[in-house]
Amino acid sequence: MSGLVSFDSLIARLGLALAIGLLVGLERGWRERAEPAGSRTAGIRTYGAVGLLGGVTAALSQALAAPAVLVAGLLGFSAVFAWFKQREEAQDGGFSVTGVVAAMLVFSLGALAALGEVHAAAAGAALLAGLLASRETLHGLLQRLSWTEVRSALTLAVMTAVVLPLLPNRAIDPWGGFNPWEVWLFTVVMATISFMGYAAVRLLGPARGMVVSGIAGALISSTAVTVALARKAAGGERAAPLAGAACLAAMTSLLRVAAVTLILRLQILTSVAPEALAAALTFAACGGLLLTRGQASGAASTPGNPFELGSLLLFALMFALISTISAAVVGRFGGGSLVATSALSGMFDVDVAVLSALRLTDQGVAAGVIGHGVLAALCANAVGRLALAIAAGPASFWLPLLGATIAAAMAGGFVLFTTD
C-alpha cells in the first residue's frame, strides 16, 4: 500500500514537471507561432518534453541513489540543446542565449518537482514564464532609463544588500543613541521612499499640472517643492495655483511621515496619525480651493535624480548626530526634553527629526512623548518651509500658504487637545 502511495505521488510530480514545460513552451511557441513548422529548435511540445525529461532524470537519480545521473543528464541535455540552438541562430543571423537558458531552467524545474519541491518548482515556472513574456516591456523600460536612474537603483541595491549587513547592530556611544545599523536602515528607508516617488512620476510620464508636481515632488522633499514653486511665482506665474500645489506638497509630507511611522514604529502611530491626518486634510482642502482659482502655466517637471549619494550620506551623518544628541539630552533631562530637540532639528530636516524621535522607543521613552516629539518636528518644519517661501516668493504666494498652514495647525491642535 505504501508503494502505491509513493507511485501515485511520483505520477503527480511528473505531471507537474510536464505542466511546467508546457507553461514555458506556451510562451515560447506563441512568440514563434508565425514561423514555419520545423524551423525552430523548440516549441510548446518540446518544452513540455524537456520538463518531463528533467522529472524523469531526477526520479531515476533518486531511485538509484546516484546524484551524478541528474548532473550528467542536465549537462548532456544542455549540450545537445545548445548545439541545435546554435544552428538555428546561425541560420537566422541572430545572437541570443535566452532559449538555451530557458530550456535548462525548465529541465531543472522539472527535476525539482520530481524531487518533491513542488511549490518551489511551480513558483519558479510562473516566474520564468512571466519573465520571458515581459521581453518587450523590459526592453522598452531599458530604452527609457537614463544612466542617472540606473546608477541610483544600483546605489540603493548596494546600500541595502552590501552595506547594511556589514554594520554592527548595537549602540556604540555611551547614551545608546548611535546604532550604525539602525541609522543606515532608516537612511535606506528614506532613499527607497524617494526612489519610489521618482519612479511613480516616470511611470506616469511627464507630469502635467501642479497637482502631480506637488504630490510627486513632496515624496522627495516638500521643502524643495515649496521653494521651487515660490520661485515660479516670483517669476510671474499665477500665484494661487502654485500656492495650492505647495499645500498639496505639505499634505504629502504629513502623510509620508505617517507612513514611515506605520512602517517603523506601529505603536507610535496612534499618537501621531489623528493630528497628522487632520492637518493633511486641511492642507488638501486649501490646496484644492487655491487650485480652482486659476491654472498654472507650463508643465510640471520631473525630478532630475531619484536621490543624490552625497545628500544621503549627509542625511545619515545628520541623523547619527541628532540621534546621539537626542539620546544624551533625554538621558540627562528625561523624556520631556524630546519635544524641544525634535522641534529644533525639525526646522532643518523633518525626516531626521522624526526618525531620531521614533528610535527612542528602544530607550524606554513613552509612546505619547515620542508622538509629541514627532508632531513638534512637523510643526517646526512647517514654520521653516513657510520662512523659505517668504524669502523666495511674493506675498501673493506665501500669504495663502500662511493661511493654509495656520488652518492646518489649528485642525491638528484641535484633535490633539480633544483626544489627550
C-alpha positions as CSV (number, residue, x, y, z in Angstrom):
1,M,0.0,0.0,0.0
2,S,2.8,2.4,0.8
3,G,4.4,1.6,-2.5
4,L,1.1,2.6,-4.3
5,V,1.0,5.9,-2.5
6,S,4.6,6.6,-3.4
7,F,3.9,5.7,-7.1
8,D,0.9,8.0,-7.2
9,S,2.9,10.8,-5.7
10,L,5.6,10.3,-8.4
11,I,3.0,10.4,-11.1
12,A,1.7,13.7,-9.8
13,R,5.2,15.2,-9.6
14,L,5.9,14.1,-13.2
15,G,2.6,15.6,-14.2
16,L,3.8,18.9,-12.7
17,A,7.1,18.6,-14.5
18,L,5.2,18.3,-17.8
19,A,3.0,21.2,-16.9
20,I,6.0,23.4,-16.2
21,G,7.4,22.7,-19.6
22,L,4.0,23.3,-21.3
23,L,3.6,26.6,-19.5
24,V,7.0,27.9,-20.6
25,G,6.5,26.3,-24.0
26,L,3.2,28.2,-24.4
27,E,5.0,31.5,-24.2
28,R,7.9,30.3,-26.5
29,G,5.6,28.8,-29.0
30,W,3.2,31.8,-29.1
31,R,6.1,34.1,-29.8
32,E,7.3,32.0,-32.7
33,R,3.9,30.9,-33.9
34,A,4.3,32.6,-37.3
35,E,7.5,30.6,-38.1
36,P,7.1,27.6,-40.5
37,A,6.9,24.1,-38.9
38,G,10.3,22.5,-38.3
39,S,12.2,25.8,-38.4
40,R,12.6,26.2,-34.7
41,T,14.5,24.1,-32.1
42,A,11.8,24.0,-29.6
43,G,8.1,24.8,-29.3
44,I,5.3,24.0,-26.8
45,R,5.7,20.2,-27.2
46,T,9.5,20.2,-27.0
47,Y,9.5,22.4,-23.8
48,G,6.8,20.1,-22.3
49,A,9.0,17.1,-23.1
50,V,12.0,18.9,-21.6
51,G,10.2,19.4,-18.3
52,L,9.2,15.8,-18.2
53,L,12.7,14.7,-19.1
54,G,14.0,16.7,-16.1
55,G,11.5,15.0,-13.9
56,V,12.3,11.5,-15.1
57,T,16.0,12.1,-14.8
58,A,15.6,13.3,-11.3
59,A,13.4,10.3,-10.4
60,L,16.0,7.9,-11.8
61,S,18.8,9.6,-9.9
62,Q,16.8,9.4,-6.7
63,A,15.8,5.7,-7.2
64,L,19.4,4.8,-8.0
65,A,20.7,7.0,-5.1
66,A,23.1,8.5,-7.7
67,P,23.0,12.3,-8.0
68,A,25.6,12.0,-10.8
69,V,22.7,10.7,-13.0
70,L,20.9,14.1,-12.7
71,V,24.1,16.1,-13.2
72,A,25.0,14.1,-16.3
73,G,21.5,14.4,-17.6
74,L,21.4,18.2,-17.3
75,L,24.9,18.6,-18.8
76,G,24.1,16.3,-21.7
77,F,20.7,17.8,-22.4
78,S,22.2,21.3,-22.3
79,A,25.0,20.4,-24.7
80,V,22.5,18.9,-27.3
81,F,20.0,21.7,-27.0
82,A,22.7,24.4,-27.2
83,W,24.0,22.7,-30.4
84,F,20.6,22.9,-32.0
85,K,20.1,26.5,-31.0
86,Q,23.5,27.4,-32.4
87,R,22.5,26.1,-35.8
88,E,19.2,27.9,-35.6
89,E,20.9,31.2,-34.7
90,A,23.4,30.8,-37.4
91,Q,20.6,30.3,-40.0
92,D,18.7,33.4,-38.6
93,G,21.9,35.5,-38.2
94,G,21.0,36.2,-34.5
95,F,22.7,36.1,-31.2
96,S,20.6,35.0,-28.2
97,V,21.1,32.6,-25.4
98,T,17.7,33.1,-23.9
99,G,16.2,29.9,-25.4
100,V,19.1,27.8,-24.1
101,V,18.9,29.2,-20.5
102,A,15.1,28.8,-20.6
103,A,15.3,25.1,-21.6
104,M,17.9,24.5,-18.9
105,L,15.6,26.1,-16.3
106,V,12.7,24.0,-17.5
107,F,14.7,20.8,-17.2
108,S,15.9,21.9,-13.7
109,L,12.4,22.9,-12.5
110,G,11.0,19.6,-13.8
111,A,13.7,17.8,-11.8
112,L,12.9,19.9,-8.7
113,A,9.2,19.0,-9.0
114,A,10.1,15.2,-9.2
115,L,12.2,15.5,-6.1
116,G,9.3,16.8,-4.1
117,E,9.9,20.6,-4.1
118,V,6.6,21.1,-5.9
119,H,5.8,24.6,-4.6
120,A,9.2,26.0,-5.4
121,A,9.1,24.4,-8.9
122,A,5.6,25.8,-9.7
123,A,6.6,29.2,-8.5
124,G,9.8,29.1,-10.4
125,A,7.9,28.1,-13.6
126,A,5.4,31.0,-13.2
127,L,8.3,33.5,-12.7
128,L,10.2,32.2,-15.7
129,A,7.2,32.3,-18.0
130,G,6.4,35.9,-16.7
131,L,10.0,37.0,-17.3
132,L,10.0,35.6,-20.8
133,A,6.7,37.2,-21.7
134,S,7.8,40.6,-20.5
135,R,10.6,41.0,-23.0
136,E,9.1,44.0,-24.8
137,T,8.2,45.7,-21.5
138,L,11.7,45.2,-20.1
139,H,13.4,46.3,-23.3
140,G,11.2,49.4,-23.5
141,L,12.0,50.2,-19.9
142,L,15.7,50.0,-20.7
143,Q,15.2,52.4,-23.6
144,R,13.6,54.9,-21.3
145,L,16.0,54.6,-18.4
146,S,18.8,57.2,-18.0
147,W,22.2,56.4,-16.6
148,T,21.3,58.5,-13.5
149,E,18.3,56.3,-12.8
150,V,20.3,53.1,-13.3
151,R,23.1,54.4,-11.0
152,S,20.6,55.3,-8.3
153,A,18.9,51.9,-8.5
154,L,22.4,50.2,-8.2
155,T,23.3,52.5,-5.3
156,L,20.1,51.6,-3.5
157,A,20.8,47.9,-4.0
158,V,24.4,48.2,-2.7
159,M,23.2,50.2,0.3
160,T,20.6,47.5,1.2
161,A,22.3,44.3,0.3
162,V,26.0,45.1,0.9
163,V,26.5,47.9,3.3
164,L,23.6,47.2,5.7
165,P,24.5,43.6,6.7
166,L,28.1,44.7,7.4
167,L,27.2,47.4,10.0
168,P,27.1,46.5,13.7
169,N,23.6,46.3,15.1
170,R,24.3,47.8,18.5
171,A,24.8,51.2,20.1
172,I,28.4,52.3,20.2
173,D,28.0,55.5,22.2
174,P,27.6,55.9,26.0
175,W,23.9,57.1,25.7
176,G,22.7,54.3,23.3
177,G,21.8,56.8,20.6
178,F,24.2,55.8,17.8
179,N,23.4,52.4,16.3
180,P,25.2,52.3,12.9
181,W,22.9,49.5,11.5
182,E,19.7,51.3,12.6
183,V,20.9,54.7,11.3
184,W,21.7,53.2,7.9
185,L,18.5,51.2,7.8
186,F,16.5,54.4,8.3
187,T,18.6,56.1,5.6
188,V,17.8,53.2,3.2
189,V,14.1,53.6,4.0
190,M,14.1,57.3,3.1
191,A,16.1,56.6,-0.1
192,T,13.6,53.9,-1.0
193,I,10.7,56.3,-0.5
194,S,12.4,58.9,-2.6
195,F,13.1,56.4,-5.3
196,M,9.5,55.1,-5.3
197,G,8.2,58.7,-5.7
198,Y,10.6,59.3,-8.6
199,A,9.6,56.0,-10.2
200,A,5.9,56.9,-9.9
201,V,6.5,60.1,-11.8
202,R,8.5,58.4,-14.5
203,L,5.8,55.7,-15.0
204,L,3.1,58.3,-15.3
205,G,5.1,60.1,-17.9
206,P,5.9,63.9,-17.8
207,A,3.7,65.3,-15.0
208,R,1.0,67.7,-16.3
209,G,-0.3,70.2,-13.8
210,M,0.6,71.4,-10.4
211,V,-1.3,68.6,-8.6
212,V,1.1,65.8,-9.9
213,S,4.1,68.1,-9.4
214,G,3.2,69.0,-5.8
215,I,2.3,65.4,-4.7
216,A,5.1,63.6,-6.5
217,G,7.8,66.1,-5.6
218,A,6.9,66.1,-2.0
219,L,7.7,62.4,-1.8
220,I,11.3,63.5,-2.2
221,S,11.2,66.9,-0.4
222,S,8.2,69.1,0.3
223,T,10.5,72.0,1.2
224,A,12.3,71.8,-2.1
225,V,9.0,71.8,-3.9
226,T,7.7,74.8,-2.0
227,V,10.8,76.8,-2.7
228,A,10.6,75.9,-6.4
229,L,7.0,76.9,-6.6
230,A,7.8,80.2,-4.8
231,R,10.5,80.9,-7.4
232,K,8.0,80.3,-10.2
233,A,5.6,82.7,-8.5
234,A,8.3,85.3,-8.3
235,G,9.0,84.8,-12.0
236,G,5.5,85.9,-12.9
237,E,3.4,82.7,-12.9
238,R,0.0,82.8,-11.3
239,A,0.5,82.5,-7.5
240,A,-2.8,81.0,-6.4
241,P,-2.5,77.6,-8.1
242,L,1.2,77.5,-7.2
243,A,0.3,78.0,-3.5
244,G,-2.3,75.3,-3.9
245,A,0.4,72.9,-5.1
246,A,2.5,73.9,-2.2
247,C,-0.4,73.0,0.1
248,L,-0.6,69.5,-1.6
249,A,3.2,69.1,-1.0
250,A,2.7,69.8,2.7
251,M,-0.2,67.3,2.8
252,T,2.0,64.7,1.2
253,S,4.8,65.4,3.6
254,L,2.5,64.7,6.6
255,L,1.2,61.5,5.0
256,R,4.7,60.4,4.3
257,V,5.7,60.8,8.0
258,A,2.6,58.9,9.0
259,A,3.6,56.1,6.6
260,V,7.1,56.0,7.9
261,T,5.7,55.8,11.5
262,L,3.4,52.9,10.4
263,I,6.3,51.0,8.9
264,L,9.0,51.6,11.6
265,R,7.1,52.1,14.8
266,L,3.5,51.0,14.7
267,Q,3.0,51.6,18.4
268,I,3.6,55.3,17.9
269,L,1.1,55.7,15.1
270,T,-2.0,56.4,17.3
271,S,-0.1,59.3,18.9
272,V,0.7,60.8,15.5
273,A,-1.9,59.8,12.9
274,P,-5.0,61.7,14.1
275,E,-3.3,65.0,14.3
276,A,-1.3,64.5,11.1
277,L,-4.4,63.4,9.2
278,A,-6.4,66.3,10.4
279,A,-3.7,68.7,9.2
280,A,-3.2,66.8,5.9
281,L,-7.0,67.0,5.2
282,T,-6.9,70.8,5.9
283,F,-3.9,71.3,3.5
284,A,-5.8,69.2,0.9
285,A,-8.9,71.3,1.2
286,C,-6.9,74.6,1.0
287,G,-4.9,73.3,-1.9
288,G,-8.0,72.2,-3.8
289,L,-9.6,75.6,-3.2
290,L,-6.5,77.5,-4.4
291,L,-6.1,75.3,-7.5
292,T,-9.6,76.1,-8.6
293,R,-8.8,79.8,-8.7
294,G,-6.6,79.5,-11.7
295,Q,-4.3,77.4,-13.8
296,A,-0.5,77.4,-13.5
297,S,1.3,77.9,-16.7
298,G,3.7,75.3,-18.0
299,A,4.0,71.6,-17.4
300,A,5.4,70.2,-14.2
301,S,8.9,68.9,-14.4
302,T,10.1,65.5,-13.5
303,P,12.8,65.5,-10.7
304,G,16.2,65.2,-12.2
305,N,17.5,62.5,-9.9
306,P,15.9,59.9,-7.5
307,F,18.4,60.8,-4.9
308,E,22.0,62.0,-4.6
309,L,24.5,59.8,-2.8
310,G,26.1,62.9,-1.2
311,S,22.8,64.1,0.1
312,L,22.1,60.6,1.5
313,L,25.4,60.5,3.3
314,L,24.8,64.0,4.7
315,F,21.4,62.7,5.9
316,A,22.9,59.7,7.6
317,L,25.5,61.9,9.3
318,M,22.9,64.4,10.5
319,F,20.7,61.5,11.6
320,A,23.5,59.9,13.6
321,L,24.5,63.2,15.2
322,I,21.0,64.3,16.1
323,S,20.1,60.7,17.4
324,T,23.1,60.8,19.6
325,I,22.4,64.3,20.9
326,S,18.7,63.4,21.5
327,A,19.6,60.3,23.4
328,A,22.1,62.2,25.5
329,V,19.7,65.0,26.3
330,V,16.8,62.6,27.0
331,G,19.1,60.6,29.3
332,R,20.2,63.7,31.1
333,F,16.9,65.7,31.4
334,G,14.2,63.0,30.8
335,G,11.6,62.4,28.1
336,G,10.2,65.9,28.4
337,S,13.2,67.3,26.5
338,L,12.4,65.3,23.4
339,V,9.8,67.8,22.2
340,A,12.4,70.7,22.3
341,T,15.1,68.7,20.5
342,S,12.7,67.5,17.8
343,A,11.4,71.0,17.2
344,L,14.9,72.3,16.8
345,S,16.1,69.6,14.4
346,G,12.8,69.6,12.5
347,M,13.5,73.2,11.4
348,F,16.3,71.8,9.3
349,D,15.1,68.3,8.2
350,V,11.8,66.8,9.3
351,D,12.9,63.2,8.3
352,V,16.0,63.4,10.5
353,A,13.9,64.7,13.4
354,V,11.1,62.2,13.1
355,L,13.4,59.2,12.7
356,S,15.5,60.3,15.7
357,A,12.4,60.6,17.8
358,L,11.0,57.2,16.6
359,R,14.1,55.3,17.5
360,L,13.9,56.5,21.1
361,T,11.3,53.8,21.8
362,D,14.3,51.5,22.3
363,Q,15.5,53.8,25.1
364,G,12.2,53.3,27.1
365,V,10.7,56.7,26.2
366,A,6.9,56.6,26.4
367,A,5.0,56.4,23.1
368,G,3.0,59.5,23.9
369,V,6.1,61.6,24.4
370,I,7.6,60.4,21.2
371,G,4.4,61.1,19.4
372,H,4.5,64.7,20.7
373,G,8.1,64.9,19.5
374,V,7.1,63.9,16.0
375,L,4.3,66.4,16.0
376,A,6.7,69.1,17.2
377,A,9.1,68.3,14.3
378,L,6.2,68.5,11.8
379,C,5.2,71.9,13.2
380,A,8.8,73.2,13.2
381,N,9.3,72.0,9.6
382,A,6.1,73.8,8.5
383,V,7.4,77.0,10.0
384,G,10.8,76.5,8.3
385,R,9.1,75.7,5.0
386,L,7.0,78.9,5.3
387,A,10.0,81.0,6.1
388,L,11.7,79.8,2.9
389,A,8.6,80.5,0.9
390,I,8.5,84.1,2.3
391,A,12.2,84.6,1.4
392,A,11.8,83.1,-2.2
393,G,8.3,84.2,-3.3
394,P,5.9,87.1,-3.4
395,A,3.2,87.8,-0.9
396,S,0.6,86.6,-3.3
397,F,2.2,83.1,-3.0
398,W,3.1,82.9,0.7
399,L,0.1,84.6,2.2
400,P,-2.3,81.8,1.0
401,L,0.2,79.3,2.2
402,L,0.4,81.0,5.5
403,G,-3.3,80.9,5.9
404,A,-3.4,77.2,5.0
405,T,-0.6,76.4,7.4
406,I,-2.4,78.2,10.3
407,A,-5.6,76.4,9.5
408,A,-3.8,73.0,9.4
409,A,-2.1,73.8,12.7
410,M,-5.4,74.7,14.3
411,A,-7.0,71.5,12.9
412,G,-4.2,69.3,14.3
413,G,-4.1,71.2,17.6
414,F,-7.9,70.7,18.0
415,V,-7.6,67.0,17.5
416,L,-4.6,66.9,19.9
417,F,-6.2,68.7,22.7
418,T,-9.6,66.9,22.3
419,T,-8.1,63.4,22.3
420,D,-5.5,63.8,25.1
